[in-house]
Amino acid sequence: MAWLHIDSQLVVVDKPAGLLSVPGRGPGKQDCACARVQRRFPEALVVHRLDLATSGLLLMARGPQMQRALSSLFEQRQVSKRYVAMVAGLLEPPAAADGWGRIDLPLAADWPNRPRQIIDHERGRPSRTRWRVLSWDPALDATRVELEPVTGRSHQLRVHLQAIGHPILGDALYAPGAVQRLAPRLLLHASQLGLTHPASGKPMHWRSEPPF
């Protein structure tokens, strides 16, 4: 795990794929990004999470007051988040002038198959993802895309991309077997994070290059 930013109020780390954001159930699932940060800064508290299989930028607050302030920014959608993913097949760029497409599909928990999520137009929560094409890999038959989750539902990016016919490579939950086997891990990375620092009022922005 790489340390990208440390100040008196917050910490930003680069979480590798396969490391939990917070402790899981059982003694074998206590090693996580949160625990590693708290060994150095015992007052550090979780603000948001990344899936176990997702790598990239993870923000933690140093103390409950900053946790409340940062959580409020997330709730008010004042935190800029970008991801990079490799998805199956050729995803054509959208017709929009700015190059960004949009997926608006409501998500709900698939209770018999937790932690899976499903598209549910009756009871699902509104969920929106913006996306744009970065490049095409003909040898792999895959498209590199940049993703912006406007809402922050569980597994949102993974389910939305699967729903439009382009599941993420290596996705053991949502991709068919052939697409899972194209990569040794989920090819989804939290690459950018931006916000106004609650204490200083300064705009902050962090980047992490995808390891794929």
Secondary structure, 3 states (H helix, E strand, C coil): CEEEEECCCEEEEEECCCCECCCCCCHHHCCEHHHHHHHHCCCEEECCCCCCCCEEEEEEEECHHHHHHHHHHHHCCCCEEEEEEEEECCCCCCCCCCCCEEEECCEEECHHHCCCEEECCCCCECCEEEEEEEEEECCCCEEEEEEEECCCCCCHHHHHHHHCCCCECCCCCCCCHHHHCCCCCCCEEEEEEEEECCCCCCEEEEECCCCC
